[in-house]
Amino acid sequence: MKKQAKMKRSRIARRLGFHFTLQFFTLWLLVLAIVLISLFTMMYYIGNEQLKTDLPSEVLDSLSMEAIIEGDSVELPSFWQDQLEQKGYWLQIVNESGREVYDLNVPEGVPKQYAASDLLRISDTGRLSEYNVTTLYEEIFGSRNLYLLGRKDADGSRLEAWYELYSENGRVPDSAAATLDDKVKSIGASLVILDEAGRVAQNFGLPSNYATYGALALIEMRQQPAKSKMEVSYHYDPASEYTWLIERPRASEQPTNQPILRTLLIILVIVGIAILLLSLALAVWHGYRYGGPLLLFMRGFERMGRGEYEQVFTEKERRKIFGKNGRFRARYKLYHEVIAGFSEMADKLARARNERLRLEQSREEWMTGISHDLRTPLTTVQGYGHLLESGQFSWSEKELREVGGTIREKSTYMLELLQDFSLTFELKNHTPGEKLEPLELNEFVRRAVLRYVNDVTLKNVVFDFEESPASLRILANPKWFQRLLDNLISNAVKHNPPGTEIVLSVMHEGEFAFITVRDNGVGMDAETQSRLFDRYYRGTNTDEGMDGAGLGMSIAYAVVAAHKGTITVESGVGEGTMIKLTFPALPSPASERETGSYL
C-alpha cells in the first residue's frame, strides 16, 4: 500500500514537473527572443551609425561583417555597391598571394595583383596613386584576406599642386592671391591657411566659418564627418608650420542602412511578437485552466462548510469534470488525484456526520432511559425516607425489614448503574490488554457459571456449562474477562422470562478458542441484533420495567476487541440467542514443553 502511494506521488510529481517545465521553457523562449531583438536592434543602429560617419575604417568594419569569403569566392549583399558608389568608394579584396578575388566600383589603373611591399606601403601611407586607401586585414578559419577601401582624393592632389605653385614661406603672396581666389571659387570651395596657433591667416574662395580653429575642430571634421557640413582636405608645411585646408560643403546623402541586419531585425521582431502573443494566449489558457478547478474546489468547500457532503459537486459541475464515458476531461485530468481525494474526504465527512447524528440519537435515547432508570429507584428510596422521617406510622419489624430490603435493592441497582459508567470511562482511557496473563478457560468459565448457580435470587433460571475436553488457555486480563462474562450472562437473565435455560460452552478448534453463551429465550429482532453492541442502546423489545442503561453489551464488545478477539450474535424472535466469542488460543502445556516456549 505504501509502495503504491509512493508511486502515485511520483507520477503526480513527474506530471506537474513536466507541465511547469514546459511553461518555464515557453517563458524562456520569450525572454530569449526579447534579448535577441534587443541585441540585433542595437547592432542595426550601431551599424547604421557607422555608415553615417563616412569613416572608411568603420565602413570596412560593417562591410566585413556581411561579406562571405570561401576561398576565391566572395559574396557581398548587393546594396553595398550602391552605398559605396554613392559615397565615392571602391572596394578590392585580395587573397594571401596578393591577387584580387573581388572588386566593386574599382576604377581603371588600380592593380589586380600586388606584391608584399606594395600592400605594406599602401597600408602605411594610406595612399595608392591619387586615392586614399584604408585597409583591413582579416583571418577566418585559416583564410587570410586584405580589404582595400579607396576613394579619390581630388582636393588633396589639387591642394598639393596649389601649394607648389603659390606658396612662399607657407603663405600666398599678394601677386598670386587673385588668381588663386578665382580657382578656388571655380570649384565651389574655400581655401584656408592656418598659422601655428590655428588662426586663419588667409582665406580664398568661399569665406570660412571660423576665424580660429580650436584644437579639436579639425579632428572632429575628420573623425565625425556625419556631424560636420564640410569635407576637409589638408596639407601641412613643417618648415613654416602653416596648414592649408580646402573646405567643401558636404553633399546631401540618402540615409544608409544595412538590409541584412534590417531583415534579421524584422524577422526577430515578428518572431518575438508571435512568441509574446503565444505566451499571452498560454497565460490566459493556464489561468482559465487553473482558475476553473480552483473555483470548483472553492464552491465544493463552501458546500462542505454548510454540511452538504453528499452534493459537493453539482450535476452541472460533474458534467464539466467527467465526459460521457465517465473519464476525466482533459482540462481536469491534471487534478484527477486531487478530485478523487476531495470526493473521498467528502464521503468520509458524510459518514462521520451520520455516525455523529446516530450517536447523538443514541445518547438522547440513553439519557431518556437513564433518567427513567434513576428516577424510579430514587423515587422509591425518597418515599420510604419521608415515611420513616414523618413518624406518623408505627412499623413492625417485618415491615422495617421489607423497607430496608427495598432501599438496599434500589441502591444496589443504582450502584451497578454507576459502575457501568465508571467501566465505560475506564475502557475509554485504559486498555484491558495492558495486563494480560495466561488464563485457563474451562476452570475460569466454570467458576463464573457457579456464581450464578449459587445465587439464591435467580431461582427461576437454569444454568449449564459444557467444557472443552482438553485444557484450553488464552492471554487475558482476569478482571476484565470476568466483567465480560458477567455482562453476557446478566444480559441473558435480564432480557428473558423465568424458566429460561442459559448454557455456556468452551471449545477449541485449530488456533482459536471459542466461548458461547446461548439461551432459549425470547430472542431479538434484526434491528436489535445490528445495534446490540452500540453504547446506550437498550433494544426495541425492552419494556418499562427492564433495568440497565444500555452499556453492558458495549462494554463486552470493547473487552473482546482489547483481547484481540471477535464477538458475533445469532438470534431470531422467539428462537433464543447465541453469542459466540473467538480468541487466539495459547499452545498446550505439552507442546510448550516440547518446544521450550512459553507465552
N, C-alpha and C positions, 0 to 999 in steps of 0.2 A: 504493500500500500504506500509506504513512504517512497519507494523507488518510483512508483507511478506518479506520485505528486511531484517528485523532483524532476522527472522527465517532462511533465506538463508545464512546470515553471520554466524549464529550459526552453521548451518550444515557444512559450509566450515571450521570453526574453529575446530569442532569436528573431521572432517576427517583429517585435517592436524595434529591435535594434536595426533590422533591415529597413523598416519603414522610415525611421527618423534619419538613418544614414542617407537614404535617397533624398529626403528633404534637405539635409545639410549639403549634399552634393549639388543639388539644384541651386541653392543659395550661393555655394562656392563658385559655380559657373557664372552666376550673375555678377559676383564681385570681380571675377577674372575678366569678364567682358568689359566691365566698367574701367578696370585698370588698363586693359589693352587699348580701349578707346581713348583714355586719357593720355597714354603713352604715345600713341600714333598722332593724336591731336597736337601734342607738344612737338613731336618730330616734324609734323607737317608745317607748323608755323615757324619752327626754327629753320627748316629748310627754305621756306619762302623768304624769311628774313635774310638768310644768307644770299639768296639770289638777288634780293633787292639791294644789298650792299654794293653789288657790282665789283667786289674784290675778286680777282682771279683765283686766289687760293681757296676762298670759300665756295666759289662756283665749282672748282675742281672737287672739293670735298663732297658737295651734293651730287655732282655728276658721277663720281666714282662709286657712290652707294648704289646707283641704279644700273651700272654697267655690269654685264655678264660676260666674262672672258674665259673661253675654253680653248686653250692652245692659240691658234691664229684666228679663231672665230670670236668676234666681238658683237654683242647685241646691246643696243642702247635705245631707249624709248625715242620715238620719232620727234616728240615735242622739243627735244634738246636742239635739233637743227634750227628750228625757228627761234628758240631762245638765244642761241649763240650768234645766229646771223643778225638778230635784232640788236644785240649788244656789240656787234663787230668782232666777235671772237672766231677763231678757227681752232680745231682740235685735231691732235695727232697722237696716236698711241703706238709706241714701238716696243718690240719684244727684247729679250735679253741679247739677241745678236745685233740689235740696232736697226732692224728692219721694221718699216711701217706695217702694222697689221690693221689699222683703222684710221680713216681720215674723215673730217667733217668740215666743210667750208674752207679747206686748205687752199690758199692761193698758189698760183704758179710761181715757181722759183724756190719753193720750200723743198729741201731734200727729202727723198724717200728712204734713204739709208744713211745712218750716222756712224761715225767712229766713236770710240770711247772718249777720246779727247774732245770731240765736238760736243757731245752731250754734257761733259763736265764743264766746258766753257759756257755753254748755254745756261746750265744750272747756276753757275757762279755769277755771271754777268746779267742774267735775265734778259739777254738780247740775242736776237737772231736777225741779222741784217737790219731792216727797218722796223722790226717787230719787237714789242715787249713780250717776253715769253715767261710763263710760270710753269714750273714742273712739279710733278707729284710721283714719287716712287712708290710702287705697291707690290707686295709679295703675298700671294694667297695660294696655299696648298702647293708650294714649290714653284708656282708660276710667277716669274718676275716681269714686270712691265713698267714703262715710264709714260706718264701723261704729259703732253706739251700743249698748253693753252696759250695761244698767241693773239695779239691784237696790234694792228698797225699804229705806230706812234708818229703820225704826220706832224703834229705840233712839236714833238721833241726834235725831229730832224730839222724842221723849219727853224726852231729856236737856236739850234747849234749853228745853222748856216748864218742866221742874222748876227749871232754873236761874233762869228768870224769876220763878217763884213763891216759891222758898225761899232764894234766895241773898242773903246780907248780907256785903258785902265779900269775896265769894268763898267764904264758908263757910255752913253751915246752922245757924241759931240753935236753941237748945235747945227753944224753943217749937214748932218745926216738925219736930223730929227724929223723934218717934214716928210722926207722920203719914207722913212720907217713908219711914220704915223699913217701914211696913206696905205702902206702894205698891210699894216695890222687891221685897219678899218675894213679893208677889202675882204678879209676872211671873217669879219664879224667877231673879233676877239679883242682882248686887252693885253698889252704888254706892260708888265710892272717890273721895275728894277728896285730891289730892296738893298739897303745898306746892311752893315753887320749887326745893327740893333733891330732890324726888322721894319724900319721906317721906309715909306715909299719915297725913293729918291727921284724916280722918273716914271711917267705914265704915258703910254702911247695908245692910240686907237680908242676903244671904249673906255670910259672912266672906271676906275677901280672902286669897289665897295668899301675899301679900307684905306685909312691914312697910315695906320701902323698895324702890322700883323702880330698877333700875340704868339707866344712861344709854341702853342699847340694848334694854332689856326690852320697851318698848312697840313699838319698831321691829320687833323680832323677831315680836311678836304680829301686827303688821300685814303684814309682808313675807313671813312664813313661817307662815301660819295652819295649814298641814297639820301642823306640829310642835307647835303650841300647842293646848291643850284648851279655850281660851277665845276667844270672839268679843268684840271690844272696839269700843265707840263712845266718842268723847271730845268734850269742849268745853273750850276754854281761855279764861280771862279775863285779858287782858293787863294790866288795871288792877291786879288783886290778885295776878297771877301764879299763881293756883290753877288746877289742871286737874281737871275732873270726868270720871270714867270709869264707864261701865256695862259690866261684865264678865258675860257669859252663857256657861254651859257649851256647848261646841260639840256639836251633834247628830251622832250617828254617821252616816257616809255609806257607800254601796256603793262598792267600788273602781271607779275610772274607767279607761276605755281608749279607744283610737281604732280602731274597727273597720276602717277603710280601710287604715291602716298595718299593723294586725294581719293583715289579709287578704294584703296585699302581702308581709309578712314570711313568712307561711305558704307562699305561692306560691314565694318565693325560696328558702326552706329546702327545699321539695320539689324544686325545680329543681336546687339545689345538691347535694342528696343524689343525685339522678338522675345529674348530671354526675360526681359523685365515684364512684358505682358504675360508670358507664360508663368513666371513666378507669382505675379499678382493673381492670375487665374488659379494657380495651385494653392496660393494662400487662402483665397476665397473658398475654394473647394475644401481645403483642410478645415477651415473654420466651420463650414457647413457640416462637414463630416464629423468633426469632434464636438461641435456645439450641439448638434441634434441628439446624440446619445446622452450628453451631459444633461440637457433639458429633460430628456426622458427619465433619467435617473432621479433628477430633482423632483419631478412630478410623482415618481414612484415613492420617494422618501416622504413627500407630503402625505400621500395616501397611507403609508405605513405609520406616520405620526398620528393620523386620525384613527388608526386601528383597522384600516381596510386591507388586511393582509391577503384575502382571497382575490382581490382585484387590484393588485399592484400595477399591472399593465392592462389598459383597457383593450377592448377588441380591436379598435382602430390602431392602437399602438402595436399590438401583436401582428397586425397585417403589415405594418411598416417593418417590423423586425424579421418576420418569417415569410417566406414565399408560400405559394400554394402547395408545394411538395413538403412543407414543414421545415425546410432548411433555412439557415440564416441568409439574409440578403447580403450582398457584397458590402454595403455601407456599414453593416453591423457585425460582419464576420470577425473583424479585429477584436471585438469585445465579447465574443461568444462565451468565454470563460467567466467574464465579469457578470454578464446577464444571467448565465446559469447559476453562478454563486448568489446573485441577487435574488433570483426566484427561490433558490433553496433556503436562503435566510428568511424570506417571507413565509415560506411553508413552516419552517421551524418556529417562527414567532407566532404563526397562527395556531400551531399545535400547543405551544406554551400558553397562549391566551386561553384556548379551550380547556387546557388542563387546569389553569388557574381558576377559570369560571366553575369547573367541576368541583375543584377543591373548596371554593367559596360556598358552593351549594351544599357540599358535604359538611362543611363547617357549620353552616346555618342549621342543617338538619341535626348535627351533633349538639349544637347549643340548645336547640329546642328540646332534644332528648335529655341532655344532661341537666338542664334546668328542671325538667319534669322529674328526673330520677333523684335529684337532690331535694326538690321541694316536697315530694311525698314523704320520705322518712323524716325530714326536718319538721314537717307539719305534725307528724305523729309524736315525735320527741317533744316538740314545743307544747302540744296539747296535754300530754301527760305531765309535763313540768308545771303548767298552770294549775292543773287539778291538784297536784301534790302541794303546790305552794299556797293555794287558796285556804286549805284547812277546813273546807266546808264538808268534806266527806271523811268518813272513817273507813279505813281499809283493813281487810282481813289479810292474814299472812299469805294466803294463796293468791289473793288479788295483787298484793305487792310484788310477789314473785313473777306473776304474769306481766305486770307493768315493767319490771326490771328486765325480764327476758325480751320484751318487745323493744325497749330502748336499746338493749345490747345488740339485737339483731339489726336494727336500723343503723346503729353506729358502726357495726361491723361492715355493713353494706357500703356506707359512705367512706369508710377507711379503705375498702378494696377499690372503690372508685378513685380515690386519691392516689392509691398505689399505682393504678393503671396510668394516671397522668405522669407520675414520677418515673415509671418504667419507660414511657414514651419519650420523655425528655432525656433519660439516660441513654436510650438506644440512639437518639439523635446525636449525642455528644460523645458516646463511648461505644466502641465496637466490642460485642461479646467475644469475638475471635481473638482478643488481645491475650487471653489466658486460657489456652487450650491444653488439654491433657488426655491421655488415652482413657476411654470410657467403655466399659463392658455393657452392651445394650440389654442383654437378657436380664441381668440382675437389676439394672437401673430401672427399666420399664416395669419389671415385676413389683418393685417397691413402690413405684408411683401408682400402680393399679391398687395395691393393697391399702394404700392410704384412703382411697375412695371406698373400697370394700368395707373397711372398718369404720367408716363414717356413719354414725347412727342416724344422722339426719337424712341419709339417702337410702331409705328402706324400700322405695318403690322402683329402684333402678338395679338392673342386673349387669354385673361386670364380669368379663372373662379375659384371659390372657393366653396367647399362643406364642411360645418361644421358639427360637431357632435351634435346630438340632446341635449345632456346634457353637462354640464361643465366638462372639462377634463384637469387634471393637471399632470405635471411631475416635477421632480427635474432637473433643467437645469441652465447653465450659459448663461444669455441673450445675451451677446456679441458674444460668440462662436456659439450659436444656430442661431443667426441672420446670421452669416457668413455661416453656414451650408445651410440654406435655400437660401441665395443669390447665393451660388455656384451651387446648384442644378437647380435653375430657370435660371440663366445666361447660364449654360451649355446647357439647353434645347433650349434657344433662339439662341445661337451661332451656334449650330450644326443642325439647322433645317431651311428650306426655309420660305420665307414670307407666311403668311396665316396660319401658324401652330397654333393649339389650345393647350394651356397648362393649365391643371386642377390640382389644389391642393386640397386634401381632408383630413379631420381629422376624425378618427373612434376610437371606444372603444370596446374592446372585452375581457371579463374576467379581468385579472390583467394587461393588456397591452394596451398601446395607440399606434395608427398607424397613420403615415402621408405618403400619397402617392403623387408623382409628376409624372403625365403621360402626354404624348403628342401623337399626331397623325402624327408625322413627319416621317423622312426617316428611323428611327430605326438604328440598328447596327448589325454587323455580330458576329459570335461566338467568334472569337479571340479578338475583341474589348471588348465584354462583360467580358471575362475572365481576361483582363488586365485593365479594366476600372479604378480601384482604385489604380493601380500602379503609383508610383511617376514618373513624367516626361513623362508618356505615353500620346501621342496625338491622337491615333486612326488611323486605316487604311483608313478610309474614310474622313480624314481631308485634305482639299485642301490647295493650297498655300496661299489663301487669308484669311485663318482662323486664328483668334487671339488666344493667350493663350500659356502658357508654359507647360501645362500638369500637373499642381499642384492642380487644383481646386478640382477634384474628390478625390485625395489622402487626401487633407485637410478635405473634407467632411467625408471620412471614419474614419480618426483619431478622429474627433469631436464626431461622433456617438459612437465609441468604448469608448471614455472617459466618455460618458453619460450612459455607460452600456447597450447600445442598439445594434441593428443589422441593416445592410443595404443590400438589395438584389435588383437585376435588372432583368427585364423580357423584352425581345425585340426580334425583327426579322427585317431583311432587308425589308423596305417598310411597316412595320406593326406598327411603332411607338415604344415608350419606356415607361416603367413604373418602377419607383424606389420607393421601399417601405421601410420605416423606422419603427422600432419597439422599444418602450421604456417601462420600468416599469411604470405603472400608479400609481398616489397617490390616496388614498381614497377620496371620495367626501366629501364636507364640511358637509353634513348632517350626514354621518356616523362618521365623526370626532367628531361632537357634541354629538352623542350617546355614543361613546367610550371614549371621553375625550382625544383623542390623536391628535397630530399634527406633521407632518413631516416637 
